[in-house]
Amino acid sequence: MSEQAVETQLDRHECRACGYVYEPSKGDNKHDILPGTPFGELPITWRCPVCTAKKVAFANIGPEGTASGFKENLGYGLGVNKMTPTQKNILIFGALGLGFLFFLSLYGLN
């Protein structure tokens, strides 16, 4: 099996109807799908545990921890398009926290 095929098996899939994300590392407890089961190996009768949409309603969104968005758009912007969602959260909330600390420091001025 090629390296790309192994990576594709571990990709997450998102329901286009409700936004539920099937993660192979977690499986699906509601339908007794064991962790580590790739999306392609799910039974044809498997449905979204949230909205009961069929498998064809799911889109491949790639592995966990990758940058969000379309790959052709990742080169635009000020570099934040290549950041993972976790990195973006740290940047946003870190900046807000720093701004709040600067605001509180103004009370020390006479």
Secondary structure, 3 states (H helix, E strand, C coil): CCHHHHHHHCCEEEECCCCCEECCCCCEHHHCECCCCCHHHCCCCCCCCCCCCCHHHEEEEECCCCCCCCHHHCCCCCCHHHCCHHHHHHHHHHHHHHHHHHHHHHHHCC
